[in-house]
Amino acid sequence: MTDQYQHPTALGDVAARQLANATKTVPQLATITPRWLTHLMQWVPVEAGIYRLNRVKDADSVTVECSGRDERELPQTFVDYIENPREYLLTAVNTVLDVHTRVSDLYSSPYNQISEQLRLTIETIKERQESELINNKEYGLLSNIVAKQRIKPVSGPPTPDDLDELLTLVWKEPGFFLAHPKTIAAFGRECTRRGVPPPTVNLFGSQFITWRGVPLIPSNKVPIENGKSSIILLRTGESRQGVVGLYQPNLPGEQSPGLSVRFMGIDHRAIASYLVSLYCSLAVLTDDAIAVLENVDITKYHDYKPEYR
């Protein structure tokens, strides 16, 4: 008679894993993005949290003359400045991280619980920072583009013609286009339909498509509403009179420019608290440093009917 309870002949996976220390990863956060905008932006340190933007009142009022060889009287002129110039104030993206000391004491191997909690919190704050740089009602890119620098697409979807028009508005050393990945895909479809696939360039070890040599940088923080979005073109840097990011240097507990982590103590419930703050803002130095192609349709697809011969 055969024994209905047969014993396994070798150690199995289920049993072996009880004694094995499985290889573990650090916590993975799906919302983390490359944040190319903050990498490409030129950052300026700000003292006392204020950045004053001085501008010339009327450049056309400066009188100059190409004199001949006669002894004519030279023009007299001066450059006047705008009174009460705009001042940009740094804003803070912050939160308080709470970790129970019992958890951090008992469960910090192989990865330190406090370090991982801080890392994930900082990543989330930096994601919010990029969103504010684009969408903040006071200093964000989309809120600081003057009317003459705003255009609409010719036919709905973003086309090469539209981006050419955008380049005429920021023609002085344009830096990069900024758009949602779906908008860039829509532009790629239009280029393919016209038989002009855009070339690519390698930046930060990644490939980006370009138009007229200017890269299209993706950011999922550029809003999409009802199938419509925008493409922003900008140049960066103080020396180019472009767009600059602002941050406060030499913060207590500084982890990186503008980012501070400060231990706030342990309360009577044995909970340790950490204040995580990121101070930032953005300034557009001249009106022609930025332009936008608005209300582009990113939902249009083309049905290709290949010819068979």
LINNORQUI-V876690 format. One record per run of one state. SS is the DSSP state (helix for helix, strand for strand, loop for the rest). FROM is the first residue (numbers start at 1). LEN is the number of residues. Records with the same first field share a line. If there is no record, write none. Layout:
BEGIN
SS: FROM-LEN + FROM-LEN
END
This chain:
BEGIN
loop: 1-12 + 17-19 + 41-1 + 46-1 + 54-2 + 57-2 + 62-19 + 82-4 + 90-1 + 107-6 + 136-5 + 144-3 + 153-7 + 170-6 + 180-1 + 194-6 + 204-2 + 212-2 + 219-6 + 226-2 + 235-1 + 237-6 + 248-6 + 257-2 + 267-4 + 285-2 + 298-12
helix: 13-4 + 36-5 + 47-3 + 59-3 + 101-6 + 113-23 + 141-3 + 147-3 + 160-10 + 181-13 + 287-3
strand: 42-4 + 50-4 + 56-1 + 81-1 + 86-4 + 91-10 + 150-3 + 176-4 + 200-4 + 206-6 + 214-5 + 225-1 + 228-7 + 236-1 + 243-5 + 254-3 + 259-8 + 271-14 + 290-8
END
